[in-house]
Each structure stands twice: as C-alpha cells, then as structure tokens.
Amino acid sequence: MLHILRTHIRPVLEYASVVWNTGYIDDLRSLEAVQRLWTRHIKDLQNMEYGDRLRQLNLFSVKGRLIRSDLIKCWKIFHSPGPIKPSDLWELSSERRTRGHQLKITVRRCQLDTRSRFFSERVVNEWNALPDSTVTSTSLAEFKSSLLKVLGDRLFDYFV
C-alpha cells in the first residue's frame, strides 16, 4: 500500500503544486483526506492516529510536502541555471543589519488575497526564515537534507 501511495497517488496529488497550491485550508484538507484514507488501509496501522501513522511510515503530510516543494523550487531558482531568474520574481533585501542570510527576499505588501497566494509571495517568509547554511547549500541533495533538519516536525503537521 505504501509503495502504491508513493509511486502512483502522491505524484498525481502533487504534480505542479508550485503553480496550483493556493494554501486554501479546504483544498489542503481534501488532499490530506486522500492520504489519510490510504494510510488507514495499511496493515497494523488502522487504529493509529493519522499523525502517528505519518511518523511511523516516515511520510510527510500534504501540507508539509507542499511547503517543502515550494522551498525546493525557490532554491532551484537561486542556484540552478534556468529560464527563471530570481530578479524575475523577487527583489533581494538590501537590509543587512538584521539577522538572516545573504539571499533574503524583500517582503512586499499585497493588497489582494489572491496575490498573496502566488508562489512568488507565499514562499518569501518561509525562505527568509531558513538559516544561511541551508540557503547556501551547494547541491540539491544537501539542501533537502538541511531542509529536513530545519523544518523537522512541521513536515508532519496537517489540518484536522
């Protein structure tokens, strides 16, 4: 069941999530319900709480995976050659007196709720909160490993 979930179900749920993820709680609950139902059918885990099942199976919640995928995409924009440059989406913060890393993004105010849910806006606070050692990782594997340590239990958080 776990193999089927990882190879067939999750890719469908998460395909292009950087584009469609708006962070609406009802949407996240609907997606989480699919994973919740699927993990409930795994032998010996039927009577466990959902959060305990996730930890037992070492699966992140849908909410945690979406945060993680947003941050990975952000790292790729900063560190990988590609068609999207950081200057196309963000303005780097010129403020160097406060804590943070060298790739800190300026937080823009959004007048519309719709705009605040765009990838380029919703990822800013999460990205700025990362430590310098994570943001300046030299490889994607190193970034993912560091991200796992930094986000920790947040990757297992879910909406009830």
Secondary structure, 3 states (H helix, E strand, C coil): CHHHHHHHHHHHHHCCHHHHCCCCHHHHHHHHHHHHHHHHCCCCCCCCCHHHHHHHHCCCCHHHHHHHHHHHHHHHHHHCCCCCCHHHHCCECCCCCCCCCCCCECCCCCCCHHHHCCHHHHCHHHHHCCCHHHHCCCCHHHHHHHHHHHHHHHHHCCCC
